[in-house]
Amino acid sequence: MSSLLLPGDVVAPDLLPQSQRSKTLTIGPGLRFAPPSTVTATASGSLATDNRKNALWLENNGQGKYIPATGDLVIATVHHSTVDYFMCSLTPYTSHAALPQLSFEGASKKTRPNLVSGSLVYARVSIASKHMDPEIECVHPSTGKADGLGELKDGMLFDVSLGMARRLMMTKSREDGGVAVLEEFGEKGLRFEIAVGRNGKVWINSDAVQTTLAIGKAIRETDERDLNVEDQVKLVRKLAREAA
C-alpha cells in the first residue's frame, strides 16, 4: 500500500510502527489521532516512521508552513526585545515566539544575554498552542543546562525544506534520512559546526568561509534536486576540492 497520504486519509494499521507496540505512539506533524486507534492525515505528504521511538509523521519536502510543536529544536532570529522577553521570528509565516531573557544557562537579571535584532539562537519550543503564540527556551527545563542551546555566533544561515530539516536531525541521517553530505565532509577532514532547526533553518560555522559555503551548497542541492547517496558523495568530492 502506498504511504502517500492526502488530508482525510486514514493510516492503515500495517503502516504504523511495528517494533515497539508496547510504547506510547508518538504522532508528529501532519497527523491526528482519534481514540481508540485511528490515525488520520491532516495534510498531504509521505508517511514516515521511526520504529525505535514508535513515532510517525508526514514528510513533505516542500517549504510549506512550519507549525511549532512542543519539544521542537528551532533556529530563531531575534526581532526585538521587551523588558522580560526576546521576541523571535521562527519563519516569516508564524507569530513571533517569546524567549524569556532568563531562559539561558546561568542567566540572571544582571547577567542576561545581550541579544540584538538579527541575533540567532538555537532553542527548544517550550509552549505551542493554536490559542497562543509560541514560547521557546535555551535551557533544559529540569537541569537548567544549555545542552547545546543558546546564541549562535558567526557562521551562516541556510534555508532548507521542512523535510530536509527533519532528515538532517535524525540520529542516523545517512541510514534513516538518506543524507550523507555531512558525514562525507567530515571524512574529508573538514572541521565545522552545525545546528539544524525543525523550522527549516541550518546554521553552519567553520574556520574558512569556503568550507561553510560548500557545506551549505551541498545540503541545499541535495534537498532541491533530491540527490541519492551516490550522487551526494560525488557532489561533496567536487565541492571539497573547490573549497580546499
Buried (B, 14 or more C-beta within 10 A) or exposed (E): EEBEBEEEBEBEEEBBBEEBEEEEBBBBBBBEEEEEEEBBBEBBBBBBBBBEBBBBBBBBBEBBEBBBBEEBBBBBBBBEBEEEBBBBBBBEEBEBBBBBBBBBBEBEEEEBBEBEEEBBBBBBBBBBEEEEBBBBBBBBEEEEEBEEBBBBEEBBBBBBBBBBBBBBBBEEBBEBBBBBBBBBBEEBEBEBEBBBBBBBBBBBBBEEEBBBBBBBBBBBBBBEEEBEBEBBBEBBEEBBEEBE
